[in-house]
Each structure stands twice: as C-alpha cells, then as structure tokens.
Amino acid sequence: MAALLLVCTFALVAFRFRPPSPEPLEAEASRFSAARAVRDLEAILPEGRPHPVGSVENGAVAERLEAALRARGLAVTTRGHTVCPSGLGFCTELRNLVAVREAGPDVILVAAHYDSVPAGMGAADDGAAIGVILEAARWLEAKGPSRNTVAFLLSDGEEVGLLGAAAFVRDNPLWRRVRVVVNLEARGTQGPSLMFEAHGPTELVASRLGALPRPVTSSLFAAIYERLPNDTDFTVLTGPGVIGYNFAFIDAVPRYHTSIDDLAHLDAGSVQHHGDNVVALLGAFLDAPLGAPAAGAGEAVWFDVLSAGVIRWPREASLWLALAASILVLVTGLRATASDGTRWTSVGLGVALPLGAVVIAVAVGFGLAALLGAGDRGLFPRTTRTLLPFLGSLAAGVGSSLVVARAAVTASPWGLFTGVWLLWSLLAVILALLFPPACHLFVAPAVVAGLLGAILARRPWGTSRLAWLAAGVMPALLWWQVALGITSAMGVLGHPVVTAASALVVTSLLPLLAARPRSGTKGPRDGWGLPLRVFGFAILVTLVALWRSPFDAEHPQRLSILHLQQAEGASYGLDTTWGALPEGLAALVPGAVEGPPPLPLHGVRRMARAPAPRIEATPLAVDVYEDAAPRRRSFRVRSTRGADVTGVLLPPEPSVASHLRINGEPVEPLVIAEGPFAGQRLALCLSSGSVGCTFTLSGSTEGVRVLDWLRGLPREAEPLVQARAAAAGVPSQEGDLSIVVQAL
C-alpha cells in the first residue's frame, strides 16, 4: 500500500510538472495559441541566425518586430542608446522597442529581451517570449478596451548586462507610470513556466496567482532565487510602487546559450504555458484599480498543489500554524497512548529514525554527486543527461529510509505516527522562525497529519492504516515536486536534495512500514529483501549512467573553438570548461596545452591551446586623426572581414594609452588576469555599422594593438568543426570566434 502511494503520487506530480498541450492555429481568438506564437516567432527569426546586441542581424530582428507590433494596432516607439557599462570593458549600440495600448494612467508592463547570445538564435531565450508577446498583443486587440494601459517592452542588450532594461528605466517617461511588471525568460528549451521571482508585497502578488490556469510556483522558489547572483531584466524593471512576476522555463539546460537553442528544440507546450500565464495576469489586472500597492500589505507564504491551485497565508501566520500542528500531534499521541498503550519510546523512535534517514540519504546524495562528477568539471557534467542519475538518487533515498525503518520493528505504529509528525511540526516551527518562505514544506503536511491523527487515533485498525497512509500524501505532493524542480535547475548538483526529499516522503509513512502485516503476507519485518532491491536498482542505474557518455545530440558538450592570429603566429583554443576534448578532436590538435583562455570569453574558464595555420585575413583598416588636445590620439578601426566587434589591446603601463574613449564615451578597459595577454587591458566596441568605431586615448600609443572579433571560423578550421559535431559538441555563449590582432 505504501509503495503504491509513493509510485502513484510521484507519477501524478511528474505528470502535472509538465507544461500544458499547445493550442492550435485555429484556437478561438479569446484563447492564447502557442501555434500562432511560434508561427510569429518564425517570421521574426526566418533565417535562424544569432542576433547578439550590436550585430547586423540584431537590427534586422528589431525592424521585423517593430512592423509586427504596429500591425497589431499598437503605438510603437524605438530608441537607440550608446552604452558603455561600468566595469565590463566595452561599448555597444542598442535599440529598445516599446509598444503601447494607451488607456488609463497606470501601466501593466510585459517585458522580454530580443537579443541572443552569439552562439545561437535564442529560440527559447528569449525568442519564446517574443512569440508570446506578439500573440498576447493579438489577444489584447481582440479583447477590446480596458481601464489600464498595457505596454510591451522588447529590450536589447540583456545578454551583456541588462542594458536595454536599464536604459528604459533611465530614459523612458513611461516607466514612472508602471504598476505591474510581468517578465518572461528561459534557461533551457522546455519545461513548465515557473513563477520563480516576485516583487512587491508578496501578499498582494500571491493574491493574483489564483488567476493562473496551471500555476507552478512557491515562495521557496522566490526566496532561493533572491539569494542567487543571477539577474534578469526583472531586476532592473521592478522598483518602489511596483508589483512583479517573473516567469521562466528551465528544462533541457544543455541547450541553453548554445547553437541548438533553436526552433526545432523549442517546446510549444512551454510557449503555451508562458502565454497562458501572461494573458491570465493581463486579464486579472486590465480593469483592476492599480495605483500604489495597498497600504499594510505584507509578506506571504504560497505554493501550488499539483498545479491545480495556489495555497497562501500571511507569513506571520506560519508560526501559529506550525504550533497548532504541534498541538494536534501531541493530542494524537495522548489519545493513542490511552487507546493502545503507545509507549513514549516509540514516539522517540518516530522522531529519531526520520532524522537518521535524512542524514544518511544526504550523505549518499553527496557521494553520488561526487561519483558522477558534480564538481568544477568531472566525468558527468552537472547539467547533461540527468534521468538515470535522478532515478538512482531517488532510489538511494528510498533505500536509506527502508533500512532505517527496520529499526522500528518493535515500535507501536501510533507512537511512530506521533513521533514522525511531532518532528515535522517542530521543523515547521524552526523554519517559520528562521526561513518562512520554505516553511510550507513542513507546515502543510504537519497540519494535515495532525488533523487526521486527532480524528482517527481511536478508530479501528483498518481506519488507522488509512490515516497513516493519507498523512503521507501531502509530503509526497510537495517534496516530489522539490525533487523534480531541483534536478531541472541544478542537475547532478541537486542529488543531496533529491535523496533528502525521498527520505522525508518515505519516513512520513513509517507507521505503515513498521506496522505488523496481516496474516499470510510479508512486510518489512520479514527481511532485508526490499531495501536491498532498491539499493541494487540505485547502484545499477548509477553504473549505467557512468558507463554511458554524458553527451549526445540532445545533451551536447559545450565546446567553442577560437582561432587567434597575431604577428607572432596563430593558435587554436578549444573550450574544455565542460569536459575534456573528445578523442577525435584531440587527435587534430596533438600536444595541446590546457590553460586559461587567451582573452576573456563568457562562460569559458579553460581552453586547450595548440598551434594553428595562419589565415589570409585582410588587415584592419585604421584611420588616424589629429586631435587638438596634446598627447591625445583618435583613430577609427574598421573590420574589412565584416566583424561586428572591434577593439584595442593596451599595454599594462597605465601611463601608456590611458583615459580611453569609444565613440566619445569614456570606457574603463578590462584588465586581463591570466593567459598570454595577462596584465594587458582590453576594450571592445560592438557595432553593426560599416564605418567602424572611433577610439580616443591619451598618452603614448606605444605597444597599442587593435583587433577584430569575427563570429565564426575560417575554412582552415573545418576539420575541427566536423570532429566536434561527430562527438556531440556545440558552440556556446560567445560561440566560435576568429580574432585577428595587429599593431596599431
């Protein structure tokens, strides 16, 4: 019976932890259609090319977006910005698009970014959100007039530092009218649309979550993300007087920021879930009085149950709920003692055994994570094929609990019930005091178990078994979702949480596991067969995971290739951050030496460097200008290869080539910490114009070099590209690069 409950609840949670089926092209106008959203996205990205900020492709995407938004009856404004973000060592031109349906003074802002990383077209990140906004604009047009203004922000430059969102807040007067922000993101190409970050009084934020048709959210998601260093445009767009909702889908992380974040891998169900969330919140706020958040609105604890609805309560009520659960469980213990002679030693076992099971399970989880290479780089990179490791981790947690349950063979089931749920209620009290956003994971199960126990403690044996079984439902519903979510977010690194979740779910059924079976049947008292079989399964799937390559076409190795050419010669750099070079690729660069990348590359910590053939590259065009100021030189650098990025390398001495400006804007060059250019200073200019960029510097120009940064590789590198493809490798982040450095 207990095994059936575990399997059924896990299957149910896994089924509900999926996005809905996409609506077809023929869906009613009143419904959001993922098919229409994907069709619109295909029209915006017809060639499937990367479109990073500052590129020619980025400008073409902006023009198509502007036309599509105007076709939906929206007033569209575009604004260009030249920005040189502090501490990043580059300047770029970017363009934001703001589409508005004007109504009242208060604004509901739906935001997404339209730039991609250089490695891929960004069909999910953040192309899916582009399609959602275009379909939501059509939905809005069909819905008719409303009380509040709706604005859609398509920002540029998110991938290089949230630059477009910052420019919108700084320069657009519409920002001062914004009262609600809904932001859309992706970290992968599939999965449910999670409401993972909130802004403003969360009582007010959570009160609207009931409008979502399939909510996947909790205050724990938001609290964890708040403590991470990650940021999205949402960070910039939310301010005083604003409430906000940030949504993202995060499954299939190996495709994130790679060349296979493309339309072929984008899950239309995830697009549907994104869109359903957006139109539901628009529907909730379109005609609602907005203004400033209600006075006195405080913080809340909230969570979904099987994506069917959201339960919430004021955060300050958490402690009272936890204390109430404790009282209910103690009442259960007293009544059970009176009815079946429960010994308090059994209650003590009910407290101690789950704690022991969790400790053992977490230790096993860390062991599995270490075995599978969850460190900086190991045999099994943390975000690749996770199904088998997840099943092994799940089984290891279950097996740990079954082993511990063997120690309860002499205990009273009602005593165990009292002890187990007294532990849960005490943990609920502790979390309510120390970390309220997560307390629902213990408060809700403890309250349910306390009520069941208080009602059924003196009932017949069969009813008692029903109570013990039913008490395990809520932990299973909540903690199985935690296990699935942590695996989506962290891969192998989440193993200790998965094993702990399994142990908590299984030990919540400890009274059933330890209860004397009916005559003629076998149970946990009869041997070690079941725990051994579960551990055997865990070992088997883990060994299979270790035996199989962690990479395949759907879970590729991130492996960008660099061709760097300077006067001293040419070299290859092959990304080894996510794993050693595949055998076929390593054979093409014999004697490659691993070390830091020669120039700062986003997401690359190590590269295997080897000599490379020189390429026939046309020298950069450099036009030097006279400057009225003494000791100041200006020169325009143009790439004759069509590169969107040009730059300068300055020698380490600060007296040489100091006070740099790019196109008139002051820039602090980035100091290169290690590698062949260690100590030198790098500054880049991202511009799609054929006229290039103007660099102005004060001081001597001795030792100054210029470079162009071309996305893509020369034909000489084609054997490496083919060997990488054969080994399930793909470019990521900055992608493949050909960089030529020459003297000024």
C-alpha positions in Angstrom: 0.0 0.0 0.0 2.8 2.4 0.9 4.7 1.5 -2.3 1.6 2.1 -4.3 1.2 5.6 -2.8 4.8 6.5 -3.4 4.6 5.4 -7.1 1.2 7.0 -7.8 2.0 10.3 -6.2 5.3 10.6 -8.0 3.7 9.8 -11.3 1.0 12.3 -10.6 3.4 15.1 -9.6 5.7 14.3 -12.6 2.6 14.5 -15.0 1.5 17.8 -13.6 5.0 19.2 -13.5 4.8 19.5 -17.3 3.5 22.3 -19.5 0.0 22.1 -21.0 -0.7 20.9 -24.5 -0.3 23.7 -27.1 -3.4 25.3 -28.6 -3.6 25.0 -32.4 -3.6 27.8 -35.0 -7.4 27.5 -35.2 -7.9 28.2 -31.5 -10.6 30.8 -30.6 -9.5 34.4 -30.5 -10.2 34.5 -26.8 -7.5 31.8 -26.1 -3.8 32.0 -26.3 -2.4 29.8 -29.1 1.2 28.6 -28.9 1.0 27.5 -32.6 0.3 31.1 -33.5 3.0 32.4 -31.2 5.6 30.0 -32.8 4.5 31.0 -36.3 5.0 34.7 -35.4 8.5 33.8 -34.0 9.4 32.0 -37.2 8.6 35.2 -39.1 10.8 37.3 -36.8 13.7 34.9 -37.0 13.3 33.5 -40.5 16.9 32.5 -41.1 17.6 31.2 -37.6 20.7 33.2 -37.1 22.2 34.5 -33.8 21.3 38.2 -33.3 23.5 39.5 -30.4 23.4 43.1 -29.5 25.3 45.3 -31.9 25.1 42.9 -34.9 23.5 43.4 -38.3 21.1 40.5 -37.6 20.0 42.2 -34.3 19.0 45.3 -36.3 17.0 43.2 -38.8 15.2 41.4 -35.9 14.3 44.8 -34.4 12.8 46.1 -37.7 10.7 43.0 -38.1 9.5 43.2 -34.5 8.5 46.8 -34.9 6.5 46.0 -38.1 4.7 43.1 -36.4 3.8 45.2 -33.3 2.4 48.0 -35.4 0.3 45.5 -37.4 -1.5 44.7 -34.1 -2.6 48.2 -33.6 0.0 49.2 -31.1 1.8 52.6 -30.9 5.5 51.6 -31.2 8.4 53.8 -30.2 12.1 52.8 -30.7 15.0 54.4 -29.1 18.7 53.9 -29.7 21.3 54.1 -27.0 25.0 54.1 -26.9 26.1 52.5 -23.6 29.5 51.7 -22.0 28.6 49.7 -18.9 30.9 50.2 -16.0 33.5 47.5 -15.4 32.7 45.4 -18.5 35.2 47.0 -20.9 33.0 47.5 -23.9 30.6 49.9 -25.6 27.6 49.0 -27.8 24.7 50.4 -29.6 21.3 49.0 -28.7 17.7 49.7 -29.5 14.6 49.2 -27.3 11.1 48.7 -28.7 8.1 49.9 -26.6 4.6 49.1 -27.9 1.7 50.7 -26.0 -2.1 50.4 -26.0 -2.9 53.6 -24.2 -5.9 53.7 -21.7 -5.6 54.9 -18.1 -2.7 56.4 -16.3 -1.5 53.2 -14.8 0.6 50.8 -16.9 0.9 47.0 -17.0 4.3 46.2 -18.5 5.0 42.9 -20.2 8.8 42.5 -20.9 11.2 40.3 -22.7 14.5 40.8 -24.5 15.1 40.1 -28.2 18.9 39.9 -28.3 20.5 36.4 -28.3 24.0 35.2 -27.3 26.4 35.0 -30.3 26.4 31.2 -30.3 22.7 30.6 -31.2 19.5 32.0 -32.4 17.9 32.0 -28.9 14.6 30.4 -29.9 13.8 29.8 -26.3 16.0 32.5 -24.7 14.2 34.8 -25.3 12.5 34.1 -28.6 9.7 32.2 -27.0 8.8 35.4 -25.1 8.9 37.4 -28.3 6.3 35.0 -29.8 4.2 35.2 -26.5 4.2 39.0 -26.6 3.1 39.1 -30.3 0.3 36.6 -29.6 -0.7 38.4 -26.3 -0.9 41.6 -28.3 -3.3 39.9 -30.7 -5.3 38.6 -27.8 -5.4 42.1 -26.3 -6.6 43.6 -29.6 -9.5 41.0 -29.7 -10.4 41.7 -26.1 -11.2 45.3 -26.6 -10.9 48.5 -24.4 -9.6 48.3 -20.8 -9.2 50.6 -17.8 -5.4 50.3 -17.7 -2.7 50.9 -20.2 -0.7 47.9 -21.5 2.9 48.3 -22.7 5.2 45.6 -24.2 8.9 46.2 -23.8 11.2 44.3 -26.1 14.6 45.2 -24.7 18.0 44.9 -26.3 21.3 44.0 -24.6 20.0 41.8 -21.8 22.6 39.1 -22.5 25.5 41.5 -22.0 24.3 43.1 -18.8 20.6 44.0 -18.7 21.5 47.1 -20.7 18.2 47.7 -22.5 16.1 47.4 -19.4 18.4 49.9 -17.6 18.1 52.3 -20.5 14.3 52.0 -20.4 14.1 52.8 -16.7 16.6 55.7 -17.1 15.2 57.4 -20.2 11.6 56.4 -20.9 9.0 58.5 -19.0 6.5 55.6 -19.3 8.5 53.8 -16.6 7.1 56.2 -14.0 3.6 55.0 -14.7 4.3 51.3 -14.4 2.4 49.5 -11.6 2.7 45.8 -12.7 5.6 44.1 -14.4 5.4 40.6 -16.0 8.8 39.4 -17.3 9.4 36.3 -19.4 12.7 34.3 -19.5 14.1 30.9 -20.3 17.0 28.8 -19.2 16.6 25.8 -21.4 14.2 24.9 -24.2 11.3 23.2 -22.4 9.5 22.6 -19.1 6.8 24.3 -17.2 6.7 28.1 -16.9 7.7 28.7 -13.3 6.7 31.8 -11.4 10.1 31.9 -9.7 10.5 35.5 -8.7 8.2 38.1 -7.2 8.5 41.8 -6.4 6.5 43.9 -4.0 4.4 42.9 -1.0 4.0 39.2 -1.7 0.6 39.0 -0.1 -0.6 41.3 -2.9 1.5 39.4 -5.5 0.2 36.0 -4.4 -3.4 37.1 -4.3 -3.4 37.2 -8.1 -1.8 33.8 -8.6 -5.2 32.2 -8.4 -5.8 33.6 -11.9 -3.2 31.3 -13.4 -4.8 28.3 -15.0 -1.8 26.0 -14.2 0.4 27.6 -11.6 3.8 26.2 -10.8 5.2 28.4 -8.1 6.1 28.8 -4.4 7.6 31.3 -2.1 10.6 29.0 -1.8 11.4 29.5 -5.5 11.4 33.2 -5.0 13.4 33.1 -1.8 16.1 30.9 -3.3 16.4 33.0 -6.4 16.6 36.2 -4.4 19.8 34.8 -2.8 21.5 33.8 -6.0 23.8 36.1 -8.0 21.7 35.7 -11.2 19.8 38.6 -12.6 17.3 39.2 -15.4 15.6 42.3 -16.8 13.1 41.9 -14.0 15.8 43.0 -11.5 16.0 46.4 -13.2 12.4 46.9 -14.1 10.9 46.5 -10.6 11.1 49.4 -8.2 9.1 51.1 -5.5 5.3 51.0 -6.0 5.5 48.1 -8.5 4.5 44.5 -8.1 6.1 42.0 -10.4 6.0 38.4 -11.7 9.0 36.7 -13.3 8.4 33.5 -15.3 10.8 31.1 -16.9 11.1 27.5 -18.1 14.3 25.8 -17.2 14.4 22.2 -18.5 16.9 21.0 -21.1 19.6 23.2 -19.8 22.3 21.6 -22.0 20.8 23.6 -24.9 20.8 26.9 -23.1 23.0 29.5 -24.7 24.1 27.1 -27.4 23.6 26.7 -31.1 20.8 24.2 -30.5 18.6 26.7 -28.7 16.6 26.7 -32.0 13.1 26.3 -33.2 13.5 22.5 -33.7 14.1 22.1 -29.9 11.7 24.7 -28.6 8.7 23.0 -26.8 5.4 24.6 -27.9 3.9 23.4 -24.6 6.3 25.7 -22.7 5.3 28.6 -25.0 1.7 27.8 -24.3 2.3 27.8 -20.5 4.2 31.1 -20.8 1.3 32.6 -22.8 -1.4 31.3 -20.5 0.3 32.9 -17.6 0.6 36.2 -19.4 -2.9 36.5 -20.6 -4.3 35.3 -17.2 -2.4 38.1 -15.4 -3.4 40.6 -18.1 -7.0 39.6 -17.6 -6.7 40.0 -13.8 -5.2 43.5 -14.0 -6.6 45.1 -17.1 -9.7 46.6 -15.3 -8.5 46.4 -11.7 -7.6 49.5 -9.7 -3.9 49.6 -9.6 -2.2 52.7 -8.1 0.3 52.1 -5.4 0.3 48.7 -3.6 -2.2 48.5 -0.8 -1.1 50.0 2.5 -0.4 47.4 5.1 0.1 44.6 2.5 2.7 42.3 3.9 4.6 39.1 3.0 3.0 35.8 2.3 3.9 32.1 2.1 2.5 30.4 -1.0 2.7 27.2 -3.0 0.9 25.3 -5.7 -0.6 21.9 -5.3 -0.4 19.8 -8.4 -0.6 23.0 -10.5 -4.3 23.0 -9.7 -4.3 26.0 -7.4 -2.3 28.1 -5.1 -2.5 27.9 -1.3 -1.3 31.0 0.6 -1.3 32.6 4.0 0.3 35.6 5.7 3.9 35.0 6.6 3.3 35.9 10.2 0.7 33.2 10.5 3.3 30.5 9.7 4.4 30.1 13.3 0.9 29.8 14.6 0.1 27.2 12.1 3.2 25.2 13.0 2.4 25.5 16.7 -1.2 24.4 16.0 0.2 21.3 14.2 2.4 20.5 17.1 -0.6 20.6 19.5 -2.7 18.4 17.2 0.1 15.8 17.0 0.5 15.8 20.8 -3.2 15.3 21.2 -2.9 12.4 18.8 -0.1 10.9 21.0 -2.1 11.3 24.2 -5.2 9.7 22.7 -3.2 6.9 21.1 -1.5 6.2 24.4 -4.8 5.8 26.1 -6.2 3.5 23.4 -3.4 1.1 22.5 -0.8 1.6 25.2 1.6 3.5 23.0 5.0 3.8 24.7 6.8 7.1 24.5 9.9 5.2 23.4 8.0 4.6 20.2 7.4 8.3 19.9 11.2 8.9 20.4 11.9 6.4 17.6 9.4 8.3 15.4 11.5 11.4 15.9 14.9 9.9 15.6 14.5 7.5 12.7 13.4 10.1 10.1 16.3 12.3 11.2 18.7 9.4 10.8 17.2 8.5 7.4 17.6 12.1 6.1 21.2 12.3 7.3 22.1 9.0 5.7 20.3 10.0 2.5 22.0 13.4 2.2 25.4 11.7 2.7 24.6 9.2 0.0 23.4 12.1 -2.2 26.7 13.9 -1.8 28.5 10.6 -2.6 26.6 10.1 -5.8 27.1 13.7 -6.8 30.9 13.3 -6.3 30.9 10.0 -8.1 29.1 11.5 -11.1 31.5 14.5 -11.3 29.4 17.3 -9.9 32.5 19.4 -9.1 34.1 22.0 -11.2 34.5 19.6 -14.1 34.1 15.8 -13.9 33.1 12.7 -15.7 29.5 13.6 -15.6 29.0 17.4 -16.1 26.2 18.6 -13.9 23.6 19.7 -16.4 23.8 16.9 -19.1 21.8 13.7 -19.2 20.2 13.6 -15.7 17.4 11.0 -16.0 19.4 7.9 -14.8 21.3 9.8 -12.1 18.0 11.2 -10.9 16.4 7.7 -10.7 19.5 6.4 -8.9 19.4 9.3 -6.4 15.7 8.8 -5.8 16.1 5.1 -5.2 19.1 5.7 -2.9 16.9 8.0 -0.7 14.1 5.4 -0.6 16.6 2.6 0.2 18.1 4.7 3.1 14.7 5.1 4.6 13.8 1.5 4.3 17.0 0.5 6.1 16.2 2.9 8.9 12.6 1.6 9.1 14.0 -1.8 10.1 14.8 -0.3 13.5 11.1 0.3 14.2 10.1 -3.4 14.3 9.2 -3.3 18.0 7.6 0.1 18.0 3.9 1.0 18.3 2.6 2.4 14.9 0.6 5.2 16.6 3.7 6.0 18.7 5.7 6.3 15.5 3.0 8.4 13.9 3.1 10.8 16.8 6.9 11.0 16.7 7.2 11.4 13.0 4.7 14.2 12.9 6.0 15.9 16.0 9.3 16.1 14.2 7.6 17.6 11.1 5.8 20.2 13.2 8.9 21.1 15.1 10.8 21.6 11.9 7.9 23.7 10.7 8.3 25.9 13.8 12.0 26.3 13.2 11.5 27.2 9.5 8.7 29.6 10.4 11.1 31.4 12.7 14.3 31.2 10.5 13.2 30.8 6.9 9.4 31.3 6.5 9.3 31.1 2.6 10.1 27.3 2.9 8.0 26.5 6.0 5.0 25.3 3.9 7.0 22.2 3.1 6.6 21.1 6.7 3.6 23.2 7.9 1.1 21.9 5.4 1.9 18.2 5.9 2.1 18.6 9.7 -1.3 20.3 9.8 -3.0 17.6 7.6 -1.4 14.8 9.6 -2.3 16.4 12.9 -6.0 16.7 11.8 -6.1 13.1 10.6 -4.5 11.8 13.8 -6.7 13.8 16.1 -9.8 12.5 14.3 -8.8 8.8 13.7 -6.5 7.9 16.6 -9.1 5.8 18.4 -10.6 4.2 15.3 -10.4 0.5 14.3 -7.2 -0.9 12.9 -8.2 -0.5 9.2 -9.1 3.1 9.7 -5.8 3.7 11.5 -3.9 2.4 8.5 -5.9 4.7 6.3 -4.9 7.7 8.5 -1.2 6.7 8.3 -1.5 6.4 4.5 -3.4 9.6 3.9 -0.9 11.5 6.1 1.8 10.7 3.6 0.0 12.3 0.6 0.8 15.9 1.3 4.6 15.3 1.9 4.7 13.3 -1.4 2.9 16.0 -3.4 5.2 18.8 -2.1 8.5 17.0 -1.9 8.4 15.1 -5.1 8.0 18.5 -6.8 11.0 19.8 -5.0 13.0 16.8 -6.2 11.9 17.4 -9.8 12.5 21.1 -9.7 16.0 20.9 -8.1 17.0 18.4 -10.8 15.8 20.7 -13.6 17.6 23.7 -12.0 20.9 22.1 -10.9 21.2 18.6 -12.4 23.6 16.3 -10.6 24.4 19.1 -8.0 20.9 18.7 -6.7 21.4 15.0 -5.7 21.6 15.6 -1.9 18.2 17.4 -2.1 16.7 14.6 -4.1 17.8 11.9 -1.7 16.7 14.0 1.3 13.2 14.6 -0.3 12.9 10.8 -0.9 13.8 10.1 2.7 11.3 12.6 4.0 8.5 11.2 1.9 9.2 7.6 2.8 9.6 8.1 6.5 6.3 10.0 6.7 4.9 6.5 6.1 6.9 5.0 8.9 3.9 3.7 10.8 2.8 1.7 7.7 6.3 0.5 7.1 6.7 -0.8 10.7 3.1 -2.0 11.2 2.5 -5.7 11.7 1.3 -7.1 8.4 -1.9 -9.2 8.1 -1.6 -12.9 8.5 -0.1 -14.7 5.5 1.6 -11.6 4.0 5.1 -10.4 4.1 6.2 -7.0 5.3 9.3 -5.1 6.3 9.7 -7.3 9.4 10.3 -10.3 7.2 13.8 -9.4 5.8 16.1 -7.1 4.1 14.9 -8.0 0.6 13.1 -4.8 -0.3 15.9 -2.4 0.9 18.5 -4.4 -0.9 16.5 -4.5 -4.1 16.0 -0.7 -4.0 19.7 -0.1 -3.4 20.5 -2.6 -6.1 18.4 -0.6 -8.5 20.1 2.6 -7.4 23.6 1.1 -8.0 22.6 -0.3 -11.4 21.2 2.9 -12.9 24.2 4.9 -11.5 26.6 2.4 -13.1 24.8 2.6 -16.4 24.9 6.5 -16.1 28.7 6.2 -15.6 29.1 3.8 -18.4 27.2 5.9 -21.0 28.7 9.1 -22.4 27.2 12.1 -20.7 26.8 13.8 -24.1 24.7 13.1 -27.1 23.0 15.2 -29.8 20.2 16.3 -27.4 22.6 16.8 -24.4 25.7 18.2 -26.1 29.1 19.1 -24.8 29.7 22.9 -24.8 32.8 23.2 -26.9 33.5 26.5 -28.6 36.5 26.9 -30.8 38.8 30.0 -31.1 41.2 30.9 -33.9 43.6 33.6 -32.8 46.1 35.2 -35.1 48.7 37.8 -34.3 52.1 38.8 -35.6 53.8 36.0 -33.5 51.7 33.3 -35.2 48.2 31.7 -35.0 46.7 29.3 -32.4 43.6 27.4 -31.7 41.7 27.5 -28.4 39.2 24.7 -27.7 36.9 25.1 -24.7 37.5 22.4 -22.1 35.4 24.0 -19.3 32.7 21.4 -19.5 34.8 18.4 -20.2 38.0 17.0 -21.8 38.4 17.2 -25.5 36.7 14.3 -27.4 39.1 11.8 -28.7 38.6 12.6 -32.4 39.0 16.3 -31.8 42.1 15.9 -29.5 43.8 13.9 -32.3 43.6 17.0 -34.6 45.5 19.2 -32.0 48.3 17.0 -30.7 50.2 18.4 -27.9 47.5 20.9 -26.9 48.2 22.6 -23.6 45.3 23.4 -21.3 45.1 26.8 -19.5 43.1 29.9 -19.2 41.5 31.4 -22.4 43.8 33.9 -24.1 41.1 36.6 -23.9 38.2 36.9 -21.6 35.3 34.8 -23.0 32.0 34.5 -21.3 31.4 31.0 -19.8 34.9 29.8 -20.7 37.4 29.1 -17.9 39.8 26.7 -19.6 41.0 26.1 -23.1 43.2 23.6 -24.8 45.6 25.7 -26.9 47.6 24.4 -29.9 49.3 25.9 -33.0 47.0 26.7 -35.9 47.6 27.5 -39.5 47.7 31.2 -40.4 44.7 32.5 -42.4 44.6 35.1 -45.2 43.0 37.9 -43.3 42.7 41.4 -44.8 44.4 43.8 -42.3 42.1 46.0 -40.2 41.6 49.5 -41.7 42.8 52.1 -39.2 42.3 55.8 -39.9 44.3 58.0 -37.5 43.1 61.6 -36.8 44.8 64.6 -35.5 43.5 65.8 -32.1 43.6 69.3 -30.8 44.4 68.2 -27.3 48.1 67.4 -26.7 49.1 63.8 -26.3 45.7 62.6 -27.4 45.2 60.3 -30.4 42.0 59.3 -32.1 41.7 56.5 -34.7 38.8 54.7 -36.3 39.1 50.9 -36.6 37.1 49.1 -39.3 37.0 45.4 -39.9 37.5 44.5 -43.5 36.2 41.0 -42.7 32.7 42.2 -41.7 33.2 41.6 -38.0 30.7 43.3 -35.7 33.2 43.7 -32.9 36.5 45.7 -33.0 38.8 46.5 -30.1 42.1 47.6 -28.7 44.6 45.9 -26.5 46.5 48.3 -24.3 49.8 47.6 -22.6 49.9 47.2 -18.8 51.5 50.5 -18.0 48.8 53.0 -17.0 50.8 55.9 -18.4 50.5 54.4 -21.9 47.2 54.8 -23.7 45.2 55.9 -20.7 41.8 57.6 -20.5 40.2 55.6 -23.3 37.0 56.7 -25.0 35.0 54.8 -27.6 32.8 56.9 -29.9 33.3 59.7 -27.4 32.1 57.7 -24.4 34.5 57.1 -21.5 35.4 53.4 -21.0 37.4 51.6 -18.4 39.2 48.8 -20.1 39.0 45.3 -18.7 42.3 44.0 -17.2 43.2 40.5 -18.4 44.0 38.5 -15.4 45.8 35.5 -16.9 47.0 33.9 -20.1 49.3 35.2 -22.8 47.8 38.7 -22.6 47.9 38.8 -18.8 48.2 42.4 -17.5 47.1 44.0 -20.7 43.9 45.9 -21.0 41.1 45.1 -23.4 38.2 47.3 -24.7 35.7 46.2 -27.3 33.2 48.1 -29.5 30.1 46.2 -30.6 28.7 48.0 -33.7 27.0 46.7 -36.8 27.9 49.8 -38.8 30.4 49.5 -41.6 32.1 52.7 -40.5 33.7 51.0 -37.5 34.4 52.6 -34.1 36.5 55.5 -33.0 38.9 55.0 -30.2 40.5 58.0 -28.4 43.2 57.7 -25.9 45.6 59.9 -24.0 49.3 59.2 -23.6 51.7 57.2 -25.7 50.4 54.7 -28.2 53.5 52.6 -27.9 52.5 48.9 -27.7 48.9 49.5 -28.5 47.3 46.9 -30.7 43.9 46.7 -32.5 41.8 43.6 -33.2 38.6 42.4 -34.8 36.4 39.7 -33.4 34.6 37.8 -36.1 31.9 35.3 -35.2 32.6 32.1 -37.0 35.7 30.2 -38.0 37.9 30.2 -41.1 37.7 27.3 -43.5 41.1 26.0 -42.2 39.2 25.0 -39.0 36.6 22.9 -40.8 38.1 19.6 -39.7 37.8 20.6 -36.1 34.2 21.7 -36.6 33.4 18.3 -38.2 35.1 16.3 -35.4 33.3 18.3 -32.8 29.9 17.6 -34.4 30.7 13.9 -34.6 31.4 14.0 -30.8 28.1 15.8 -29.9 29.8 19.1 -29.2 28.3 22.5 -29.9 29.5 26.1 -29.6 28.0 28.0 -26.7 27.9 31.6 -25.2 30.3 33.6 -27.4 30.4 30.8 -29.9 33.2 30.1 -32.4 35.4 33.1 -33.0 38.2 34.2 -35.3 40.2 37.0 -33.8 43.0 38.9 -35.6 45.3 41.1 -33.6 47.6 43.6 -35.3 49.8 46.5 -34.3 48.3 50.0 -34.4 
